[in-house]
Amino acid sequence: MTEYEASRTMAALPELVYDEAADLRTMERWLPRDLHIEPQEPPAVTVSHGAEAERERALVRAEHDQLRVEWGTRDNGHYAGWLQVAGIGAGASEVTVHLSFFDPDTAPPGAQVEAALGQSLDRLADQVEMRADQP
C-alpha cells in the first residue's frame, strides 16, 4: 500500500470549507483536472481519470458532523481517501487530504500524486475564498 497526505491552511470557517469540499455538484472545480465525477444515487458516484479513461464505480460519503469526506473505488479496491477539515481558531481552518493506493501496479507516480494534492488544495482554497467573498 502506498499513502500520501497533504494539508493546507485556509482563511475561512471550517463549515464553509467543508461545504465547498463536500459538494458533489462543484467538487470537480478543485479536484485534479483529469478527474471527473458523475453523482449517482448517494453515496454512489462514477469516476473517470481523463477523457479517454475507463469509468470506475466509487462511493463518496460526507459526514457533516465530523467535517469529513471519504471515498474509494467499489469494485476493485484500488484506492481510497479522505478529506478532513479542522478549525484552528480565528476563523481559519486546516484541510488535510489523505490518499491510499492498495495496488502498487495501479498507483500513479508519487511525484504526480503529491503535485496533484497540492494543486487541488490550492484550487479548493480559491473556491472557498470566492464563496467567502459572496454576500
BATI-995745 format. One line per field, with one value per atom (N, C-alpha, C): residue number from 0; residue in one letter; atom name; x, y, z. Coordinates in nm, 4 decimals. Example, Ala and Ser with C-alpha at 12.3 -4.5 7.8 and 13.67 -1.06 7.14 Angstrom:
BEGIN
i: c(0 | 0 | 0 | 1 | 1 | 1)
aa: c(A | A | A | S | S | S)
at: c(N | CA | C | N | CA | C)
u: c(1.3190 | 1.2300 | 1.3200 | 1.2850 | 1.3670 | 1.2900)
v: c(-0.5690 | -0.4500 | -0.3300 | -0.2250 | -0.1060 | 0.0030)
w: c(0.7800 | 0.7800 | 0.7800 | 0.7080 | 0.7140 | 0.7870)
This chain:
BEGIN
i: c(0 | 0 | 0 | 1 | 1 | 1 | 2 | 2 | 2 | 3 | 3 | 3 | 4 | 4 | 4 | 5 | 5 | 5 | 6 | 6 | 6 | 7 | 7 | 7 | 8 | 8 | 8 | 9 | 9 | 9 | 10 | 10 | 10 | 11 | 11 | 11 | 12 | 12 | 12 | 13 | 13 | 13 | 14 | 14 | 14 | 15 | 15 | 15 | 16 | 16 | 16 | 17 | 17 | 17 | 18 | 18 | 18 | 19 | 19 | 19 | 20 | 20 | 20 | 21 | 21 | 21 | 22 | 22 | 22 | 23 | 23 | 23 | 24 | 24 | 24 | 25 | 25 | 25 | 26 | 26 | 26 | 27 | 27 | 27 | 28 | 28 | 28 | 29 | 29 | 29 | 30 | 30 | 30 | 31 | 31 | 31 | 32 | 32 | 32 | 33 | 33 | 33 | 34 | 34 | 34 | 35 | 35 | 35 | 36 | 36 | 36 | 37 | 37 | 37 | 38 | 38 | 38 | 39 | 39 | 39 | 40 | 40 | 40 | 41 | 41 | 41 | 42 | 42 | 42 | 43 | 43 | 43 | 44 | 44 | 44 | 45 | 45 | 45 | 46 | 46 | 46 | 47 | 47 | 47 | 48 | 48 | 48 | 49 | 49 | 49 | 50 | 50 | 50 | 51 | 51 | 51 | 52 | 52 | 52 | 53 | 53 | 53 | 54 | 54 | 54 | 55 | 55 | 55 | 56 | 56 | 56 | 57 | 57 | 57 | 58 | 58 | 58 | 59 | 59 | 59 | 60 | 60 | 60 | 61 | 61 | 61 | 62 | 62 | 62 | 63 | 63 | 63 | 64 | 64 | 64 | 65 | 65 | 65 | 66 | 66 | 66 | 67 | 67 | 67 | 68 | 68 | 68 | 69 | 69 | 69 | 70 | 70 | 70 | 71 | 71 | 71 | 72 | 72 | 72 | 73 | 73 | 73 | 74 | 74 | 74 | 75 | 75 | 75 | 76 | 76 | 76 | 77 | 77 | 77 | 78 | 78 | 78 | 79 | 79 | 79 | 80 | 80 | 80 | 81 | 81 | 81 | 82 | 82 | 82 | 83 | 83 | 83 | 84 | 84 | 84 | 85 | 85 | 85 | 86 | 86 | 86 | 87 | 87 | 87 | 88 | 88 | 88 | 89 | 89 | 89 | 90 | 90 | 90 | 91 | 91 | 91 | 92 | 92 | 92 | 93 | 93 | 93 | 94 | 94 | 94 | 95 | 95 | 95 | 96 | 96 | 96 | 97 | 97 | 97 | 98 | 98 | 98 | 99 | 99 | 99 | 100 | 100 | 100 | 101 | 101 | 101 | 102 | 102 | 102 | 103 | 103 | 103 | 104 | 104 | 104 | 105 | 105 | 105 | 106 | 106 | 106 | 107 | 107 | 107 | 108 | 108 | 108 | 109 | 109 | 109 | 110 | 110 | 110 | 111 | 111 | 111 | 112 | 112 | 112 | 113 | 113 | 113 | 114 | 114 | 114 | 115 | 115 | 115 | 116 | 116 | 116 | 117 | 117 | 117 | 118 | 118 | 118 | 119 | 119 | 119 | 120 | 120 | 120 | 121 | 121 | 121 | 122 | 122 | 122 | 123 | 123 | 123 | 124 | 124 | 124 | 125 | 125 | 125 | 126 | 126 | 126 | 127 | 127 | 127 | 128 | 128 | 128 | 129 | 129 | 129 | 130 | 130 | 130 | 131 | 131 | 131 | 132 | 132 | 132 | 133 | 133 | 133 | 134 | 134 | 134)
aa: c(M | M | M | T | T | T | E | E | E | Y | Y | Y | E | E | E | A | A | A | S | S | S | R | R | R | T | T | T | M | M | M | A | A | A | A | A | A | L | L | L | P | P | P | E | E | E | L | L | L | V | V | V | Y | Y | Y | D | D | D | E | E | E | A | A | A | A | A | A | D | D | D | L | L | L | R | R | R | T | T | T | M | M | M | E | E | E | R | R | R | W | W | W | L | L | L | P | P | P | R | R | R | D | D | D | L | L | L | H | H | H | I | I | I | E | E | E | P | P | P | Q | Q | Q | E | E | E | P | P | P | P | P | P | A | A | A | V | V | V | T | T | T | V | V | V | S | S | S | H | H | H | G | G | G | A | A | A | E | E | E | A | A | A | E | E | E | R | R | R | E | E | E | R | R | R | A | A | A | L | L | L | V | V | V | R | R | R | A | A | A | E | E | E | H | H | H | D | D | D | Q | Q | Q | L | L | L | R | R | R | V | V | V | E | E | E | W | W | W | G | G | G | T | T | T | R | R | R | D | D | D | N | N | N | G | G | G | H | H | H | Y | Y | Y | A | A | A | G | G | G | W | W | W | L | L | L | Q | Q | Q | V | V | V | A | A | A | G | G | G | I | I | I | G | G | G | A | A | A | G | G | G | A | A | A | S | S | S | E | E | E | V | V | V | T | T | T | V | V | V | H | H | H | L | L | L | S | S | S | F | F | F | F | F | F | D | D | D | P | P | P | D | D | D | T | T | T | A | A | A | P | P | P | P | P | P | G | G | G | A | A | A | Q | Q | Q | V | V | V | E | E | E | A | A | A | A | A | A | L | L | L | G | G | G | Q | Q | Q | S | S | S | L | L | L | D | D | D | R | R | R | L | L | L | A | A | A | D | D | D | Q | Q | Q | V | V | V | E | E | E | M | M | M | R | R | R | A | A | A | D | D | D | Q | Q | Q | P | P | P)
at: c(N | CA | C | N | CA | C | N | CA | C | N | CA | C | N | CA | C | N | CA | C | N | CA | C | N | CA | C | N | CA | C | N | CA | C | N | CA | C | N | CA | C | N | CA | C | N | CA | C | N | CA | C | N | CA | C | N | CA | C | N | CA | C | N | CA | C | N | CA | C | N | CA | C | N | CA | C | N | CA | C | N | CA | C | N | CA | C | N | CA | C | N | CA | C | N | CA | C | N | CA | C | N | CA | C | N | CA | C | N | CA | C | N | CA | C | N | CA | C | N | CA | C | N | CA | C | N | CA | C | N | CA | C | N | CA | C | N | CA | C | N | CA | C | N | CA | C | N | CA | C | N | CA | C | N | CA | C | N | CA | C | N | CA | C | N | CA | C | N | CA | C | N | CA | C | N | CA | C | N | CA | C | N | CA | C | N | CA | C | N | CA | C | N | CA | C | N | CA | C | N | CA | C | N | CA | C | N | CA | C | N | CA | C | N | CA | C | N | CA | C | N | CA | C | N | CA | C | N | CA | C | N | CA | C | N | CA | C | N | CA | C | N | CA | C | N | CA | C | N | CA | C | N | CA | C | N | CA | C | N | CA | C | N | CA | C | N | CA | C | N | CA | C | N | CA | C | N | CA | C | N | CA | C | N | CA | C | N | CA | C | N | CA | C | N | CA | C | N | CA | C | N | CA | C | N | CA | C | N | CA | C | N | CA | C | N | CA | C | N | CA | C | N | CA | C | N | CA | C | N | CA | C | N | CA | C | N | CA | C | N | CA | C | N | CA | C | N | CA | C | N | CA | C | N | CA | C | N | CA | C | N | CA | C | N | CA | C | N | CA | C | N | CA | C | N | CA | C | N | CA | C | N | CA | C | N | CA | C | N | CA | C | N | CA | C | N | CA | C | N | CA | C | N | CA | C | N | CA | C | N | CA | C | N | CA | C | N | CA | C | N | CA | C | N | CA | C | N | CA | C | N | CA | C | N | CA | C | N | CA | C | N | CA | C | N | CA | C | N | CA | C | N | CA | C | N | CA | C | N | CA | C | N | CA | C | N | CA | C | N | CA | C)
u: c(0.0851 | 0.0000 | 0.0895 | 0.0479 | 0.1187 | 0.0248 | 0.0735 | -0.0120 | 0.0521 | -0.0350 | 0.0069 | -0.0843 | -0.0288 | -0.1092 | -0.0562 | -0.1487 | -0.1116 | -0.2115 | -0.1654 | -0.2507 | -0.2304 | -0.3319 | -0.3244 | -0.4139 | -0.3679 | -0.4467 | -0.5285 | -0.6527 | -0.7405 | -0.8041 | -0.8159 | -0.8706 | -1.0226 | -1.0864 | -1.2327 | -1.2768 | -1.3999 | -1.4550 | -1.4604 | -1.4403 | -1.4369 | -1.5651 | -1.6802 | -1.8061 | -1.8136 | -1.7642 | -1.7631 | -1.6691 | -1.5522 | -1.4556 | -1.5151 | -1.5723 | -1.6320 | -1.7450 | -1.8331 | -1.9450 | -1.8959 | -1.7904 | -1.7348 | -1.6697 | -1.5934 | -1.5217 | -1.6166 | -1.7264 | -1.8156 | -1.9253 | -1.9375 | -2.0455 | -2.0124 | -2.0795 | -2.0532 | -2.0794 | -2.1680 | -2.2001 | -2.0848 | -1.9995 | -1.8904 | -1.7523 | -1.7468 | -1.6213 | -1.5139 | -1.5557 | -1.4571 | -1.3810 | -1.4309 | -1.3608 | -1.2286 | -1.2179 | -1.0939 | -1.0188 | -1.0840 | -1.0152 | -0.9104 | -0.8220 | -0.7266 | -0.8004 | -0.7406 | -0.8058 | -0.8553 | -0.7894 | -0.8313 | -0.9267 | -0.9714 | -1.0635 | -1.2051 | -1.2954 | -1.4345 | -1.5276 | -1.6272 | -1.7217 | -1.8621 | -1.9339 | -2.0756 | -2.1526 | -2.2252 | -2.3039 | -2.4132 | -2.4326 | -2.5381 | -2.6308 | -2.6932 | -2.7746 | -2.6796 | -2.6839 | -2.5877 | -2.5853 | -2.4671 | -2.3358 | -2.2593 | -2.3258 | -2.2577 | -2.2209 | -2.1039 | -2.0582 | -1.9853 | -1.9680 | -1.8830 | -1.7674 | -1.6455 | -1.5246 | -1.4500 | -1.3974 | -1.3090 | -1.1878 | -1.0744 | -0.9482 | -0.9087 | -0.9465 | -0.9151 | -1.0297 | -1.0246 | -1.1337 | -1.1500 | -1.0418 | -1.0479 | -1.0430 | -1.0473 | -1.0288 | -1.1543 | -1.1307 | -1.2393 | -1.3081 | -1.4382 | -1.5145 | -1.5132 | -1.5008 | -1.4999 | -1.6141 | -1.6734 | -1.7754 | -1.7051 | -1.7543 | -1.6931 | -1.8017 | -1.7613 | -1.8504 | -1.7913 | -1.8774 | -1.8359 | -1.9314 | -1.8760 | -1.9583 | -1.9141 | -2.0085 | -1.9814 | -2.0426 | -1.9620 | -2.0047 | -1.9979 | -2.1090 | -2.1092 | -2.0720 | -2.1237 | -2.0947 | -1.9474 | -1.8743 | -1.7319 | -1.6457 | -1.7095 | -1.6398 | -1.5412 | -1.5918 | -1.5069 | -1.5770 | -1.4977 | -1.5444 | -1.4536 | -1.5153 | -1.4395 | -1.4824 | -1.3903 | -1.4225 | -1.3357 | -1.3785 | -1.2993 | -1.3685 | -1.2929 | -1.3493 | -1.4338 | -1.5394 | -1.6308 | -1.5929 | -1.5525 | -1.5377 | -1.3979 | -1.2965 | -1.1609 | -1.0741 | -1.1179 | -1.0409 | -0.9043 | -0.8885 | -0.7585 | -0.7168 | -0.8123 | -0.7735 | -0.8871 | -0.8511 | -0.9466 | -0.8815 | -0.9628 | -0.9084 | -1.0064 | -0.9591 | -1.0445 | -0.9931 | -1.0852 | -1.0545 | -1.1141 | -1.0330 | -1.0763 | -1.0539 | -1.1556 | -1.1443 | -1.1448 | -1.0537 | -1.0454 | -1.0327 | -1.1074 | -1.0935 | -0.9664 | -0.8941 | -0.7700 | -0.7742 | -0.8955 | -0.9127 | -0.9044 | -0.9586 | -0.9558 | -1.0143 | -1.1177 | -1.1834 | -1.1024 | -1.0049 | -0.9213 | -0.9426 | -0.9033 | -0.9193 | -0.7943 | -0.7775 | -0.6751 | -0.7460 | -0.7105 | -0.7676 | -0.6575 | -0.6874 | -0.5938 | -0.6598 | -0.5855 | -0.6305 | -0.5346 | -0.5918 | -0.5131 | -0.5575 | -0.4626 | -0.4909 | -0.4162 | -0.4844 | -0.4236 | -0.4445 | -0.3351 | -0.3402 | -0.3034 | -0.3965 | -0.3784 | -0.3062 | -0.3042 | -0.2384 | -0.1240 | 0.0007 | 0.1136 | 0.1190 | 0.0598 | 0.0606 | -0.0297 | -0.1278 | -0.2200 | -0.1969 | -0.1045 | -0.0772 | 0.0009 | -0.0406 | 0.0366 | 0.1714 | 0.2650 | 0.3952 | 0.3782 | 0.4595 | 0.4485 | 0.4555 | 0.5482 | 0.5607 | 0.4336 | 0.3711 | 0.2459 | 0.1339 | 0.1253 | 0.0218 | 0.0444 | 0.1678 | 0.1979 | 0.1673 | 0.2014 | 0.1710 | 0.0204 | -0.0521 | -0.1976 | -0.2638 | -0.2145 | -0.2703 | -0.2502 | -0.1303 | -0.1029 | -0.1866 | -0.1969 | -0.2766 | -0.4245 | -0.4730 | -0.6137 | -0.6444 | -0.5573 | -0.5790 | -0.5737 | -0.4857 | -0.4813 | -0.6125 | -0.6648 | -0.7913 | -0.9077 | -0.9067 | -1.0103 | -1.0028 | -0.8840 | -0.8689 | -0.9238 | -0.8998 | -0.9540 | -1.1062 | -1.1644 | -1.3105 | -1.3688 | -1.3046 | -1.3509 | -1.3430 | -1.2352 | -1.2196 | -1.3294 | -1.3596 | -1.4669 | -1.6010 | -1.6250 | -1.7521 | -1.7614 | -1.6500 | -1.6500 | -1.6714 | -1.6302 | -1.6472 | -1.7891 | -1.8714 | -2.0091 | -2.0940 | -2.1887 | -2.2744 | -2.3683)
v: c(-0.1177 | 0.0000 | 0.1238 | 0.2219 | 0.3490 | 0.4588 | 0.5464 | 0.6508 | 0.7881 | 0.8868 | 1.0262 | 1.1128 | 1.2250 | 1.3173 | 1.4584 | 1.5529 | 1.6939 | 1.7772 | 1.8902 | 1.9802 | 2.1226 | 2.2031 | 2.3456 | 2.4224 | 2.5384 | 2.6291 | 2.7196 | 2.7450 | 2.8333 | 2.9339 | 3.0572 | 3.1662 | 3.1683 | 3.0653 | 3.0566 | 2.9627 | 2.9785 | 2.8908 | 2.7467 | 2.6489 | 2.5098 | 2.4639 | 2.5113 | 2.4719 | 2.5190 | 2.6384 | 2.6906 | 2.6083 | 2.5754 | 2.4949 | 2.3570 | 2.2959 | 2.1639 | 2.1665 | 2.2652 | 2.2734 | 2.2809 | 2.3538 | 2.3628 | 2.2314 | 2.1711 | 2.0476 | 1.9301 | 1.9244 | 1.8086 | 1.8165 | 1.9260 | 1.9441 | 1.8704 | 1.7589 | 1.6787 | 1.7560 | 1.8548 | 1.9324 | 2.0211 | 2.0603 | 2.1526 | 2.0946 | 1.9709 | 1.9094 | 1.9113 | 1.8979 | 1.8957 | 2.0274 | 2.1337 | 2.2627 | 2.2593 | 2.1716 | 2.1688 | 2.0358 | 1.9297 | 1.8014 | 1.8090 | 1.7104 | 1.7093 | 1.7258 | 1.8001 | 1.8387 | 1.7220 | 1.6077 | 1.4957 | 1.4001 | 1.4351 | 1.3515 | 1.4055 | 1.3193 | 1.3601 | 1.2715 | 1.3345 | 1.2643 | 1.2829 | 1.1716 | 1.1754 | 1.1230 | 1.2093 | 1.1607 | 1.0641 | 0.9593 | 0.8616 | 0.8680 | 0.7598 | 0.7526 | 0.7523 | 0.8541 | 0.8632 | 0.7340 | 0.6926 | 0.7567 | 0.7184 | 0.6602 | 0.6115 | 0.7259 | 0.7119 | 0.8030 | 0.7186 | 0.7762 | 0.7172 | 0.8117 | 0.7573 | 0.8382 | 0.7981 | 0.8970 | 0.8692 | 0.9606 | 0.9108 | 0.9847 | 1.0183 | 1.1359 | 1.1762 | 1.1460 | 1.2085 | 1.1978 | 1.0567 | 0.9854 | 0.8523 | 0.7402 | 0.7751 | 0.6757 | 0.5923 | 0.4748 | 0.3867 | 0.4425 | 0.4283 | 0.4762 | 0.3702 | 0.4173 | 0.3277 | 0.3635 | 0.2605 | 0.2834 | 0.3128 | 0.4146 | 0.4549 | 0.4978 | 0.5226 | 0.5716 | 0.6988 | 0.7924 | 0.9128 | 0.9295 | 0.9429 | 0.9623 | 1.0915 | 1.1795 | 1.3070 | 1.3030 | 1.3318 | 1.3322 | 1.4762 | 1.5491 | 1.6909 | 1.7133 | 1.6288 | 1.6491 | 1.6273 | 1.5564 | 1.5342 | 1.6195 | 1.6961 | 1.7765 | 1.6895 | 1.5749 | 1.4746 | 1.4185 | 1.3969 | 1.3324 | 1.2115 | 1.0957 | 0.9738 | 0.9203 | 0.8549 | 0.7998 | 0.6785 | 0.6034 | 0.4895 | 0.4150 | 0.3336 | 0.2543 | 0.1422 | 0.1026 | -0.0001 | -0.1400 | -0.1568 | -0.2908 | -0.3489 | -0.2655 | -0.3198 | -0.2851 | -0.1958 | -0.1614 | -0.1022 | -0.0320 | 0.0248 | 0.1386 | 0.2239 | 0.3377 | 0.3828 | 0.4598 | 0.5224 | 0.6503 | 0.7360 | 0.8599 | 0.9290 | 1.0330 | 1.1150 | 1.2578 | 1.3478 | 1.4897 | 1.5273 | 1.5922 | 1.6328 | 1.7826 | 1.8519 | 1.9951 | 2.0134 | 2.0959 | 2.1238 | 2.2742 | 2.3266 | 2.4667 | 2.4867 | 2.5945 | 2.6214 | 2.7579 | 2.8135 | 2.9384 | 3.0596 | 3.1696 | 3.2991 | 3.2901 | 3.2064 | 3.1965 | 3.1260 | 3.0460 | 2.9737 | 2.8235 | 2.7507 | 2.6058 | 2.5401 | 2.4139 | 2.3327 | 2.2175 | 2.1969 | 2.0890 | 1.9873 | 1.8616 | 1.7527 | 1.6545 | 1.6155 | 1.5145 | 1.3968 | 1.2771 | 1.1543 | 1.0580 | 0.9997 | 0.9011 | 0.7724 | 0.6596 | 0.5272 | 0.4513 | 0.4014 | 0.3172 | 0.1765 | 0.0834 | -0.0514 | -0.1451 | -0.1122 | -0.1956 | -0.1154 | -0.1526 | -0.0744 | -0.0684 | -0.1666 | -0.1670 | -0.0605 | -0.0149 | 0.0863 | 0.2250 | 0.2361 | 0.3651 | 0.4553 | 0.5819 | 0.6758 | 0.7056 | 0.7634 | 0.8004 | 0.8975 | 0.8798 | 0.9596 | 1.1093 | 1.1550 | 1.2987 | 1.3541 | 1.2751 | 1.3172 | 1.3309 | 1.2353 | 1.2403 | 1.3605 | 1.3810 | 1.4931 | 1.6273 | 1.6421 | 1.7666 | 1.7858 | 1.6793 | 1.6889 | 1.7257 | 1.6701 | 1.7053 | 1.8537 | 1.9041 | 2.0457 | 2.1372 | 2.1041 | 2.1858 | 2.1815 | 2.0647 | 2.0522 | 2.1352 | 2.1313 | 2.2117 | 2.3610 | 2.4014 | 2.5420 | 2.5824 | 2.4963 | 2.5270 | 2.5301 | 2.4388 | 2.4415 | 2.5729 | 2.6171 | 2.7452 | 2.8597 | 2.8576 | 2.9612 | 2.9580 | 2.8374 | 2.8235 | 2.8741 | 2.8391 | 2.8832 | 3.0348 | 3.0933 | 3.2386 | 3.3070 | 3.2553 | 3.3142 | 3.3023 | 3.1886 | 3.1672 | 3.2590 | 3.2776 | 3.3628 | 3.5089 | 3.5485 | 3.6861 | 3.7176 | 3.6133 | 3.6354 | 3.6793 | 3.7713 | 3.8176 | 3.7099)
w: c(0.0000 | 0.0000 | 0.0000 | -0.0783 | -0.0857 | -0.0386 | 0.0497 | 0.1049 | 0.0857 | 0.0679 | 0.0514 | 0.1354 | 0.1840 | 0.2625 | 0.2423 | 0.2363 | 0.2234 | 0.3033 | 0.3554 | 0.4338 | 0.3875 | 0.4142 | 0.3793 | 0.4742 | 0.5152 | 0.5974 | 0.5070 | 0.5477 | 0.4709 | 0.5649 | 0.5167 | 0.5978 | 0.5865 | 0.6426 | 0.6411 | 0.7523 | 0.7941 | 0.8962 | 0.8454 | 0.9327 | 0.8884 | 0.8186 | 0.8621 | 0.7991 | 0.6545 | 0.6275 | 0.4911 | 0.4030 | 0.4556 | 0.3812 | 0.3533 | 0.4544 | 0.4373 | 0.3341 | 0.3433 | 0.2489 | 0.1050 | 0.0814 | -0.0538 | -0.0945 | -0.0060 | -0.0378 | -0.0607 | 0.0102 | 0.0075 | -0.0983 | -0.1673 | -0.2644 | -0.3944 | -0.4190 | -0.5380 | -0.6671 | -0.6621 | -0.7829 | -0.8263 | -0.7322 | -0.7644 | -0.7323 | -0.6926 | -0.6495 | -0.7582 | -0.8842 | -0.9931 | -1.0068 | -0.9468 | -0.9543 | -0.8797 | -0.7811 | -0.7036 | -0.7137 | -0.7589 | -0.7743 | -0.8855 | -0.8950 | -1.0068 | -1.1398 | -1.2315 | -1.3568 | -1.4403 | -1.4344 | -1.5179 | -1.4466 | -1.3271 | -1.2508 | -1.2667 | -1.3101 | -1.3334 | -1.2519 | -1.1901 | -1.1036 | -1.1571 | -1.1659 | -1.2014 | -1.0806 | -1.0104 | -0.8961 | -0.9429 | -0.8662 | -0.8894 | -0.7676 | -0.7345 | -0.6132 | -0.4932 | -0.4060 | -0.2950 | -0.2131 | -0.1770 | -0.1893 | -0.3161 | -0.4139 | -0.5343 | -0.6282 | -0.6908 | -0.7960 | -0.8999 | -1.0175 | -1.1200 | -1.1402 | -1.1455 | -1.1562 | -1.2823 | -1.3527 | -1.4657 | -1.4539 | -1.5005 | -1.4957 | -1.6388 | -1.6863 | -1.8228 | -1.9177 | -2.0341 | -2.1312 | -2.1856 | -2.2059 | -2.2660 | -2.1617 | -2.0349 | -1.9304 | -1.9083 | -1.8571 | -1.8187 | -1.6945 | -1.6908 | -1.5757 | -1.4663 | -1.3414 | -1.2268 | -1.1332 | -1.0758 | -0.9743 | -0.8422 | -0.7731 | -0.6466 | -0.5493 | -0.4274 | -0.3227 | -0.2641 | -0.2290 | -0.1574 | -0.0402 | 0.0774 | 0.1968 | 0.2652 | 0.2850 | 0.3518 | 0.4917 | 0.5910 | 0.7311 | 0.7827 | 0.7700 | 0.8062 | 0.9536 | 1.0426 | 1.1851 | 1.2187 | 1.1310 | 1.1519 | 1.0586 | 0.9681 | 0.8677 | 0.7887 | 0.7440 | 0.6787 | 0.5547 | 0.4501 | 0.3283 | 0.3051 | 0.2772 | 0.2494 | 0.1138 | 0.0425 | -0.0885 | -0.1173 | -0.2185 | -0.2626 | -0.3751 | -0.4443 | -0.5527 | -0.4932 | -0.5683 | -0.5188 | -0.5633 | -0.6859 | -0.7420 | -0.7288 | -0.7409 | -0.7468 | -0.6260 | -0.5403 | -0.4218 | -0.4505 | -0.5629 | -0.5988 | -0.5069 | -0.4704 | -0.3877 | -0.2980 | -0.1966 | -0.1057 | -0.0559 | -0.0010 | 0.0527 | 0.1442 | 0.2054 | 0.2896 | 0.2925 | 0.3245 | 0.3440 | 0.4785 | 0.5611 | 0.6940 | 0.7102 | 0.7596 | 0.7872 | 0.9383 | 0.9874 | 1.1307 | 1.1514 | 1.2468 | 1.2834 | 1.3627 | 1.3310 | 1.4048 | 1.4730 | 1.4850 | 1.5563 | 1.4668 | 1.5146 | 1.4455 | 1.3042 | 1.2871 | 1.1575 | 1.0512 | 1.0906 | 0.9949 | 1.0093 | 0.9060 | 0.9030 | 0.8469 | 0.8818 | 0.8185 | 0.7481 | 0.6226 | 0.5427 | 0.5172 | 0.5461 | 0.5205 | 0.4246 | 0.3219 | 0.2264 | 0.2346 | 0.2407 | 0.2515 | 0.1418 | 0.0697 | -0.0342 | -0.0047 | -0.0254 | -0.0118 | -0.1416 | -0.1989 | -0.3181 | -0.2731 | -0.2902 | -0.2372 | -0.3323 | -0.4603 | -0.5604 | -0.6215 | -0.5926 | -0.6435 | -0.7965 | -0.8636 | -1.0104 | -1.0703 | -0.9943 | -1.0466 | -0.9857 | -0.8916 | -0.8277 | -0.9225 | -0.9331 | -1.0151 | -0.9498 | -1.0261 | -0.9687 | -0.8511 | -0.7486 | -0.6268 | -0.6499 | -0.7327 | -0.7584 | -0.8217 | -0.9066 | -0.9714 | -0.8673 | -0.7753 | -0.6714 | -0.5801 | -0.5376 | -0.4483 | -0.5142 | -0.6409 | -0.7130 | -0.7249 | -0.7560 | -0.7702 | -0.6378 | -0.5282 | -0.3969 | -0.3667 | -0.3888 | -0.3640 | -0.4518 | -0.5802 | -0.6720 | -0.6351 | -0.5952 | -0.5569 | -0.4325 | -0.3348 | -0.2148 | -0.2472 | -0.3389 | -0.3810 | -0.4486 | -0.5361 | -0.6037 | -0.5047 | -0.4063 | -0.3032 | -0.2259 | -0.1914 | -0.1209 | -0.2050 | -0.3363 | -0.4255 | -0.4257 | -0.4322 | -0.4318 | -0.2997 | -0.1902 | -0.0586 | -0.0483 | -0.0982 | -0.0934 | -0.1740 | -0.2940 | -0.3741 | -0.3025 | -0.2399 | -0.1688 | -0.0467 | 0.0226 | 0.1419 | 0.1052 | -0.0163 | -0.0604 | -0.1059 | -0.1285 | -0.1736 | -0.0554 | -0.0795 | 0.0311 | 0.0800)
